[in-house]
Amino acid sequence: MVDKELLNLIVCPDNRTSLSPADGDLLAKANAAIDKGSVRNRGGDLVSKPLEEALLREDGAVLYPVVDAIPVLLADEGIETRQFE
């Protein structure tokens, strides 16, 4: 889990809005789509590993993976949530 103090300091690398932990329902939807092979990150790469944890942009449009408790805050690594609908 991302440290709460760190979460208060970091922002979306794209539009500088706040981030919050993604809930279990969103992660389940994301992982179902990833399992189907239909999810690409904003850089165009296919996402093949399930998300154990992720941070959601304030507007709910983009997820950023968290790997080994470290947020991957690169704009190209963001995953647009519209792919899960």
Biopython code that builds the backbone (N, CA, C, O; Angstrom):
import numpy as np
from Bio.PDB.StructureBuilder import StructureBuilder

atoms = [
    (1, "MET", "N", (0.840, -1.185, 0.000)),
    (1, "MET", "CA", (0.000, 0.000, 0.000)),
    (1, "MET", "C", (0.882, 1.245, 0.000)),
    (1, "MET", "O", (1.909, 1.299, 0.677)),
    (2, "VAL", "N", (0.465, 2.230, -0.764)),
    (2, "VAL", "CA", (1.210, 3.479, -0.857)),
    (2, "VAL", "C", (1.081, 4.243, 0.457)),
    (2, "VAL", "O", (-0.013, 4.384, 1.002)),
    (3, "ASP", "N", (2.195, 4.725, 0.948)),
    (3, "ASP", "CA", (2.237, 5.502, 2.180)),
    (3, "ASP", "C", (1.332, 6.728, 2.063)),
    (3, "ASP", "O", (1.361, 7.424, 1.049)),
    (4, "LYS", "N", (0.530, 6.996, 3.096)),
    (4, "LYS", "CA", (-0.421, 8.118, 3.059)),
    (4, "LYS", "C", (0.278, 9.465, 2.922)),
    (4, "LYS", "O", (-0.236, 10.357, 2.247)),
    (5, "GLU", "N", (1.426, 9.628, 3.544)),
    (5, "GLU", "CA", (2.167, 10.885, 3.417)),
    (5, "GLU", "C", (2.621, 11.098, 1.978)),
    (5, "GLU", "O", (2.545, 12.209, 1.454)),
    (6, "LEU", "N", (3.088, 10.034, 1.347)),
    (6, "LEU", "CA", (3.502, 10.118, -0.053)),
    (6, "LEU", "C", (2.305, 10.449, -0.937)),
    (6, "LEU", "O", (2.411, 11.254, -1.862)),
    (7, "LEU", "N", (1.182, 9.832, -0.651)),
    (7, "LEU", "CA", (-0.030, 10.065, -1.436)),
    (7, "LEU", "C", (-0.460, 11.532, -1.382)),
    (7, "LEU", "O", (-1.036, 12.042, -2.343)),
    (8, "ASN", "N", (-0.190, 12.200, -0.289)),
    (8, "ASN", "CA", (-0.523, 13.625, -0.173)),
    (8, "ASN", "C", (0.404, 14.505, -1.014)),
    (8, "ASN", "O", (0.075, 15.657, -1.301)),
    (9, "LEU", "N", (1.545, 13.973, -1.404)),
    (9, "LEU", "CA", (2.532, 14.760, -2.151)),
    (9, "LEU", "C", (2.507, 14.539, -3.650)),
    (9, "LEU", "O", (2.850, 15.444, -4.410)),
    (10, "ILE", "N", (2.111, 13.361, -4.089)),
    (10, "ILE", "CA", (2.192, 13.041, -5.516)),
    (10, "ILE", "C", (0.922, 13.455, -6.257)),
    (10, "ILE", "O", (-0.160, 13.551, -5.678)),
    (11, "VAL", "N", (1.090, 13.695, -7.549)),
    (11, "VAL", "CA", (-0.023, 14.089, -8.406)),
    (11, "VAL", "C", (0.101, 13.371, -9.753)),
    (11, "VAL", "O", (1.129, 12.767, -10.059)),
    (12, "CYS", "N", (-0.943, 13.450, -10.530)),
    (12, "CYS", "CA", (-0.927, 12.879, -11.868)),
    (12, "CYS", "C", (0.144, 13.586, -12.695)),
    (12, "CYS", "O", (0.199, 14.815, -12.698)),
    (13, "PRO", "N", (0.992, 12.839, -13.392)),
    (13, "PRO", "CA", (2.048, 13.475, -14.187)),
    (13, "PRO", "C", (1.504, 14.190, -15.427)),
    (13, "PRO", "O", (2.199, 15.007, -16.030)),
    (14, "ASP", "N", (0.277, 13.883, -15.800)),
    (14, "ASP", "CA", (-0.316, 14.458, -17.000)),
    (14, "ASP", "C", (-0.981, 15.812, -16.730)),
    (14, "ASP", "O", (-0.708, 16.790, -17.426)),
    (15, "ASN", "N", (-1.854, 15.867, -15.718)),
    (15, "ASN", "CA", (-2.594, 17.111, -15.475)),
    (15, "ASN", "C", (-2.456, 17.668, -14.059)),
    (15, "ASN", "O", (-3.132, 18.632, -13.699)),
    (16, "ARG", "N", (-1.590, 17.067, -13.268)),
    (16, "ARG", "CA", (-1.254, 17.547, -11.915)),
    (16, "ARG", "C", (-2.421, 17.529, -10.923)),
    (16, "ARG", "O", (-2.412, 18.275, -9.945)),
    (17, "THR", "N", (-3.428, 16.676, -11.173)),
    (17, "THR", "CA", (-4.517, 16.545, -10.208)),
    (17, "THR", "C", (-4.174, 15.439, -9.213)),
    (17, "THR", "O", (-3.235, 14.670, -9.417)),
    (18, "SER", "N", (-4.947, 15.374, -8.144)),
    (18, "SER", "CA", (-4.650, 14.418, -7.080)),
    (18, "SER", "C", (-4.952, 12.986, -7.505)),
    (18, "SER", "O", (-5.687, 12.733, -8.460)),
    (19, "LEU", "N", (-4.357, 12.063, -6.759)),
    (19, "LEU", "CA", (-4.510, 10.629, -6.989)),
    (19, "LEU", "C", (-5.005, 9.980, -5.707)),
    (19, "LEU", "O", (-4.692, 10.432, -4.605)),
    (20, "SER", "N", (-5.779, 8.917, -5.864)),
    (20, "SER", "CA", (-6.247, 8.163, -4.700)),
    (20, "SER", "C", (-6.183, 6.674, -5.025)),
    (20, "SER", "O", (-6.184, 6.294, -6.196)),
    (21, "PRO", "N", (-6.127, 5.835, -4.002)),
    (21, "PRO", "CA", (-6.065, 4.399, -4.257)),
    (21, "PRO", "C", (-7.319, 3.919, -4.992)),
    (21, "PRO", "O", (-8.432, 4.313, -4.645)),
    (22, "ALA", "N", (-7.140, 3.078, -5.995)),
    (22, "ALA", "CA", (-8.266, 2.487, -6.717)),
    (22, "ALA", "C", (-8.946, 1.463, -5.815)),
    (22, "ALA", "O", (-8.280, 0.738, -5.075)),
    (23, "ASP", "N", (-10.273, 1.407, -5.882)),
    (23, "ASP", "CA", (-10.992, 0.442, -5.053)),
    (23, "ASP", "C", (-10.989, -0.945, -5.697)),
    (23, "ASP", "O", (-10.619, -1.108, -6.860)),
    (24, "GLY", "N", (-11.402, -1.915, -4.930)),
    (24, "GLY", "CA", (-11.385, -3.299, -5.376)),
    (24, "GLY", "C", (-12.238, -3.565, -6.601)),
    (24, "GLY", "O", (-11.863, -4.376, -7.448)),
    (25, "ASP", "N", (-13.385, -2.893, -6.713)),
    (25, "ASP", "CA", (-14.250, -3.095, -7.872)),
    (25, "ASP", "C", (-13.571, -2.642, -9.156)),
    (25, "ASP", "O", (-13.632, -3.338, -10.170)),
    (26, "LEU", "N", (-12.930, -1.491, -9.120)),
    (26, "LEU", "CA", (-12.243, -0.987, -10.309)),
    (26, "LEU", "C", (-11.063, -1.884, -10.673)),
    (26, "LEU", "O", (-10.840, -2.172, -11.849)),
    (27, "LEU", "N", (-10.313, -2.324, -9.674)),
    (27, "LEU", "CA", (-9.200, -3.230, -9.947)),
    (27, "LEU", "C", (-9.689, -4.545, -10.555)),
    (27, "LEU", "O", (-9.039, -5.103, -11.439)),
    (28, "ALA", "N", (-10.830, -5.038, -10.081)),
    (28, "ALA", "CA", (-11.388, -6.275, -10.634)),
    (28, "ALA", "C", (-11.777, -6.082, -12.102)),
    (28, "ALA", "O", (-11.512, -6.953, -12.930)),
    (29, "LYS", "N", (-12.402, -4.950, -12.428)),
    (29, "LYS", "CA", (-12.764, -4.655, -13.818)),
    (29, "LYS", "C", (-11.515, -4.537, -14.687)),
    (29, "LYS", "O", (-11.460, -5.071, -15.795)),
    (30, "ALA", "N", (-10.523, -3.835, -14.168)),
    (30, "ALA", "CA", (-9.277, -3.659, -14.913)),
    (30, "ALA", "C", (-8.614, -5.003, -15.168)),
    (30, "ALA", "O", (-8.177, -5.280, -16.285)),
    (31, "ASN", "N", (-8.539, -5.831, -14.147)),
    (31, "ASN", "CA", (-7.867, -7.123, -14.288)),
    (31, "ASN", "C", (-8.633, -8.077, -15.202)),
    (31, "ASN", "O", (-8.021, -8.892, -15.892)),
    (32, "ALA", "N", (-9.956, -7.987, -15.216)),
    (32, "ALA", "CA", (-10.742, -8.810, -16.142)),
    (32, "ALA", "C", (-10.423, -8.412, -17.582)),
    (32, "ALA", "O", (-10.271, -9.272, -18.450)),
    (33, "ALA", "N", (-10.324, -7.111, -17.830)),
    (33, "ALA", "CA", (-9.987, -6.627, -19.176)),
    (33, "ALA", "C", (-8.544, -6.979, -19.537)),
    (33, "ALA", "O", (-8.257, -7.318, -20.685)),
    (34, "ILE", "N", (-7.646, -6.902, -18.572)),
    (34, "ILE", "CA", (-6.248, -7.268, -18.814)),
    (34, "ILE", "C", (-6.164, -8.755, -19.167)),
    (34, "ILE", "O", (-5.426, -9.133, -20.077)),
    (35, "ASP", "N", (-6.909, -9.592, -18.458)),
    (35, "ASP", "CA", (-6.917, -11.037, -18.733)),
    (35, "ASP", "C", (-7.396, -11.335, -20.156)),
    (35, "ASP", "O", (-6.957, -12.309, -20.769)),
    (36, "LYS", "N", (-8.286, -10.506, -20.674)),
    (36, "LYS", "CA", (-8.798, -10.682, -22.037)),
    (36, "LYS", "C", (-7.813, -10.182, -23.095)),
    (36, "LYS", "O", (-7.992, -10.428, -24.288)),
    (37, "GLY", "N", (-6.764, -9.474, -22.643)),
    (37, "GLY", "CA", (-5.774, -8.955, -23.582)),
    (37, "GLY", "C", (-6.222, -7.708, -24.316)),
    (37, "GLY", "O", (-5.774, -7.437, -25.430)),
    (38, "SER", "N", (-7.115, -6.943, -23.683)),
    (38, "SER", "CA", (-7.677, -5.786, -24.376)),
    (38, "SER", "C", (-7.278, -4.434, -23.778)),
    (38, "SER", "O", (-7.893, -3.415, -24.092)),
    (39, "VAL", "N", (-6.264, -4.418, -22.928)),
    (39, "VAL", "CA", (-5.884, -3.172, -22.259)),
    (39, "VAL", "C", (-4.496, -2.717, -22.703)),
    (39, "VAL", "O", (-3.534, -3.485, -22.696)),
    (40, "ARG", "N", (-4.426, -1.458, -23.086)),
    (40, "ARG", "CA", (-3.148, -0.835, -23.449)),
    (40, "ARG", "C", (-2.938, 0.395, -22.564)),
    (40, "ARG", "O", (-3.887, 1.079, -22.181)),
    (41, "ASN", "N", (-1.673, 0.651, -22.253)),
    (41, "ASN", "CA", (-1.384, 1.875, -21.500)),
    (41, "ASN", "C", (-1.361, 3.052, -22.471)),
    (41, "ASN", "O", (-1.503, 2.864, -23.680)),
    (42, "ARG", "N", (-1.187, 4.239, -21.958)),
    (42, "ARG", "CA", (-1.237, 5.437, -22.795)),
    (42, "ARG", "C", (-0.065, 5.515, -23.763)),
    (42, "ARG", "O", (-0.111, 6.273, -24.731)),
    (43, "GLY", "N", (0.972, 4.748, -23.515)),
    (43, "GLY", "CA", (2.103, 4.672, -24.428)),
    (43, "GLY", "C", (1.861, 3.691, -25.568)),
    (43, "GLY", "O", (2.672, 3.595, -26.489)),
    (44, "GLY", "N", (0.736, 2.955, -25.509)),
    (44, "GLY", "CA", (0.384, 2.012, -26.556)),
    (44, "GLY", "C", (0.803, 0.579, -26.308)),
    (44, "GLY", "O", (0.525, -0.296, -27.127)),
    (45, "ASP", "N", (1.471, 0.322, -25.183)),
    (45, "ASP", "CA", (1.915, -1.039, -24.870)),
    (45, "ASP", "C", (0.780, -1.852, -24.251)),
    (45, "ASP", "O", (-0.005, -1.332, -23.458)),
    (46, "LEU", "N", (0.699, -3.112, -24.615)),
    (46, "LEU", "CA", (-0.277, -4.019, -24.043)),
    (46, "LEU", "C", (0.055, -4.253, -22.573)),
    (46, "LEU", "O", (1.203, -4.535, -22.227)),
    (47, "VAL", "N", (-0.950, -4.137, -21.713)),
    (47, "VAL", "CA", (-0.773, -4.411, -20.286)),
    (47, "VAL", "C", (-1.057, -5.891, -20.075)),
    (47, "VAL", "O", (-2.167, -6.358, -20.334)),
    (48, "SER", "N", (-0.054, -6.631, -19.603)),
    (48, "SER", "CA", (-0.218, -8.073, -19.469)),
    (48, "SER", "C", (-0.228, -8.561, -18.021)),
    (48, "SER", "O", (-0.689, -9.668, -17.743)),
    (49, "LYS", "N", (0.271, -7.749, -17.110)),
    (49, "LYS", "CA", (0.311, -8.159, -15.703)),
    (49, "LYS", "C", (-0.896, -7.580, -14.973)),
    (49, "LYS", "O", (-1.220, -6.405, -15.149)),
    (50, "PRO", "N", (-1.564, -8.390, -14.156)),
    (50, "PRO", "CA", (-2.694, -7.871, -13.379)),
    (50, "PRO", "C", (-2.232, -6.803, -12.393)),
    (50, "PRO", "O", (-1.086, -6.795, -11.942)),
    (51, "LEU", "N", (-3.150, -5.913, -12.076)),
    (51, "LEU", "CA", (-2.854, -4.838, -11.134)),
    (51, "LEU", "C", (-3.228, -5.287, -9.725)),
    (51, "LEU", "O", (-4.385, -5.603, -9.449)),
    (52, "GLU", "N", (-2.249, -5.312, -8.852)),
    (52, "GLU", "CA", (-2.527, -5.609, -7.448)),
    (52, "GLU", "C", (-2.973, -4.345, -6.729)),
    (52, "GLU", "O", (-3.754, -4.381, -5.778)),
    (53, "GLU", "N", (-2.450, -3.229, -7.216)),
    (53, "GLU", "CA", (-2.741, -1.932, -6.614)),
    (53, "GLU", "C", (-2.564, -0.880, -7.709)),
    (53, "GLU", "O", (-1.757, -1.052, -8.623)),
    (54, "ALA", "N", (-3.327, 0.208, -7.605)),
    (54, "ALA", "CA", (-3.207, 1.290, -8.585)),
    (54, "ALA", "C", (-3.726, 2.578, -7.960)),
    (54, "ALA", "O", (-4.469, 2.562, -6.979)),
    (55, "LEU", "N", (-3.319, 3.680, -8.551)),
    (55, "LEU", "CA", (-3.795, 4.995, -8.125)),
    (55, "LEU", "C", (-4.684, 5.560, -9.223)),
    (55, "LEU", "O", (-4.357, 5.489, -10.408)),
    (56, "LEU", "N", (-5.807, 6.120, -8.811)),
    (56, "LEU", "CA", (-6.790, 6.659, -9.733)),
    (56, "LEU", "C", (-6.713, 8.177, -9.752)),
    (56, "LEU", "O", (-6.687, 8.829, -8.709)),
    (57, "ARG", "N", (-6.677, 8.723, -10.962)),
    (57, "ARG", "CA", (-6.662, 10.175, -11.105)),
    (57, "ARG", "C", (-7.990, 10.751, -10.628)),
    (57, "ARG", "O", (-9.022, 10.085, -10.700)),
    (58, "GLU", "N", (-7.961, 11.968, -10.149)),
    (58, "GLU", "CA", (-9.114, 12.638, -9.553)),
    (58, "GLU", "C", (-10.376, 12.546, -10.407)),
    (58, "GLU", "O", (-11.470, 12.368, -9.871)),
    (59, "ASP", "N", (-10.240, 12.666, -11.730)),
    (59, "ASP", "CA", (-11.414, 12.621, -12.610)),
    (59, "ASP", "C", (-11.848, 11.202, -12.955)),
    (59, "ASP", "O", (-12.838, 11.017, -13.664)),
    (60, "GLY", "N", (-11.121, 10.194, -12.463)),
    (60, "GLY", "CA", (-11.475, 8.805, -12.690)),
    (60, "GLY", "C", (-11.123, 8.273, -14.063)),
    (60, "GLY", "O", (-11.508, 7.155, -14.404)),
    (61, "ALA", "N", (-10.400, 9.044, -14.860)),
    (61, "ALA", "CA", (-10.126, 8.661, -16.245)),
    (61, "ALA", "C", (-8.870, 7.819, -16.436)),
    (61, "ALA", "O", (-8.744, 7.120, -17.442)),
    (62, "VAL", "N", (-7.939, 7.877, -15.482)),
    (62, "VAL", "CA", (-6.654, 7.199, -15.664)),
    (62, "VAL", "C", (-6.220, 6.515, -14.371)),
    (62, "VAL", "O", (-6.349, 7.066, -13.277)),
    (63, "LEU", "N", (-5.701, 5.294, -14.530)),
    (63, "LEU", "CA", (-5.100, 4.537, -13.430)),
    (63, "LEU", "C", (-3.592, 4.496, -13.624)),
    (63, "LEU", "O", (-3.103, 4.375, -14.747)),
    (64, "TYR", "N", (-2.867, 4.599, -12.529)),
    (64, "TYR", "CA", (-1.417, 4.425, -12.557)),
    (64, "TYR", "C", (-1.080, 3.211, -11.709)),
    (64, "TYR", "O", (-1.472, 3.149, -10.544)),
    (65, "PRO", "N", (-0.361, 2.240, -12.271)),
    (65, "PRO", "CA", (-0.020, 1.034, -11.513)),
    (65, "PRO", "C", (0.885, 1.342, -10.324)),
    (65, "PRO", "O", (1.653, 2.304, -10.330)),
    (66, "VAL", "N", (0.770, 0.510, -9.325)),
    (66, "VAL", "CA", (1.670, 0.546, -8.171)),
    (66, "VAL", "C", (2.358, -0.817, -8.144)),
    (66, "VAL", "O", (1.697, -1.852, -8.056)),
    (67, "VAL", "N", (3.680, -0.809, -8.220)),
    (67, "VAL", "CA", (4.456, -2.050, -8.261)),
    (67, "VAL", "C", (5.373, -2.085, -7.046)),
    (67, "VAL", "O", (6.207, -1.199, -6.860)),
    (68, "ASP", "N", (5.212, -3.107, -6.228)),
    (68, "ASP", "CA", (6.006, -3.247, -4.999)),
    (68, "ASP", "C", (5.931, -1.991, -4.142)),
    (68, "ASP", "O", (6.945, -1.509, -3.637)),
    (69, "ALA", "N", (4.710, -1.465, -3.984)),
    (69, "ALA", "CA", (4.403, -0.281, -3.176)),
    (69, "ALA", "C", (4.992, 1.017, -3.738)),
    (69, "ALA", "O", (5.042, 2.033, -3.045)),
    (70, "ILE", "N", (5.434, 0.975, -4.993)),
    (70, "ILE", "CA", (5.991, 2.171, -5.634)),
    (70, "ILE", "C", (5.086, 2.585, -6.799)),
    (70, "ILE", "O", (4.932, 1.828, -7.757)),
    (71, "PRO", "N", (4.486, 3.781, -6.725)),
    (71, "PRO", "CA", (3.638, 4.249, -7.826)),
    (71, "PRO", "C", (4.469, 4.489, -9.095)),
    (71, "PRO", "O", (5.535, 5.101, -9.043)),
    (72, "VAL", "N", (3.971, 4.005, -10.212)),
    (72, "VAL", "CA", (4.630, 4.215, -11.498)),
    (72, "VAL", "C", (3.959, 5.432, -12.133)),
    (72, "VAL", "O", (2.952, 5.309, -12.831)),
    (73, "LEU", "N", (4.530, 6.598, -11.881)),
    (73, "LEU", "CA", (3.909, 7.850, -12.290)),
    (73, "LEU", "C", (4.551, 8.412, -13.555)),
    (73, "LEU", "O", (5.065, 9.530, -13.568)),
    (74, "LEU", "N", (4.508, 7.619, -14.601)),
    (74, "LEU", "CA", (4.949, 8.050, -15.919)),
    (74, "LEU", "C", (3.692, 8.171, -16.772)),
    (74, "LEU", "O", (2.863, 7.262, -16.784)),
    (75, "ALA", "N", (3.543, 9.281, -17.481)),
    (75, "ALA", "CA", (2.326, 9.518, -18.260)),
    (75, "ALA", "C", (2.018, 8.356, -19.199)),
    (75, "ALA", "O", (0.857, 7.967, -19.329)),
    (76, "ASP", "N", (3.029, 7.797, -19.853)),
    (76, "ASP", "CA", (2.817, 6.702, -20.799)),
    (76, "ASP", "C", (2.389, 5.396, -20.126)),
    (76, "ASP", "O", (1.840, 4.518, -20.791)),
    (77, "GLU", "N", (2.628, 5.253, -18.828)),
    (77, "GLU", "CA", (2.247, 4.041, -18.099)),
    (77, "GLU", "C", (0.816, 4.107, -17.576)),
    (77, "GLU", "O", (0.285, 3.108, -17.092)),
    (78, "GLY", "N", (0.195, 5.269, -17.670)),
    (78, "GLY", "CA", (-1.192, 5.403, -17.249)),
    (78, "GLY", "C", (-2.102, 4.536, -18.100)),
    (78, "GLY", "O", (-1.824, 4.298, -19.275)),
    (79, "ILE", "N", (-3.185, 4.068, -17.506)),
    (79, "ILE", "CA", (-4.144, 3.205, -18.188)),
    (79, "ILE", "C", (-5.503, 3.897, -18.159)),
    (79, "ILE", "O", (-6.041, 4.165, -17.084)),
    (80, "GLU", "N", (-6.053, 4.183, -19.316)),
    (80, "GLU", "CA", (-7.340, 4.863, -19.387)),
    (80, "GLU", "C", (-8.450, 3.903, -18.963)),
    (80, "GLU", "O", (-8.553, 2.793, -19.485)),
    (81, "THR", "N", (-9.267, 4.332, -18.024)),
    (81, "THR", "CA", (-10.292, 3.468, -17.436)),
    (81, "THR", "C", (-11.454, 3.191, -18.381)),
    (81, "THR", "O", (-12.215, 2.252, -18.144)),
    (82, "ARG", "N", (-11.616, 3.965, -19.430)),
    (82, "ARG", "CA", (-12.704, 3.717, -20.378)),
    (82, "ARG", "C", (-12.559, 2.350, -21.052)),
    (82, "ARG", "O", (-13.520, 1.842, -21.628)),
    (83, "GLN", "N", (-11.388, 1.763, -20.986)),
    (83, "GLN", "CA", (-11.150, 0.442, -21.566)),
    (83, "GLN", "C", (-11.841, -0.670, -20.768)),
    (83, "GLN", "O", (-11.962, -1.794, -21.256)),
    (84, "PHE", "N", (-12.284, -0.373, -19.571)),
    (84, "PHE", "CA", (-12.891, -1.392, -18.700)),
    (84, "PHE", "C", (-14.398, -1.404, -18.787)),
    (84, "PHE", "O", (-15.036, -2.286, -18.212)),
    (85, "GLU", "N", (-14.980, -0.463, -19.481)),
    (85, "GLU", "CA", (-16.453, -0.340, -19.518)),
    (85, "GLU", "C", (-17.076, -1.253, -20.533)),
    (85, "GLU", "O", (-18.298, -1.267, -20.683)),
]
sb = StructureBuilder()
sb.init_structure("model")
sb.init_model(0)
sb.init_chain("A")
sb.init_seg("    ")
for serial, (resi, resn, name, xyz) in enumerate(atoms, 1):
    if name == "N":
        sb.init_residue(resn, " ", resi, " ")
    sb.init_atom(name, np.array(xyz, "f"), 0.0, 1.0, " ", f" {name:<3s}", serial, name[0])
structure = sb.get_structure()
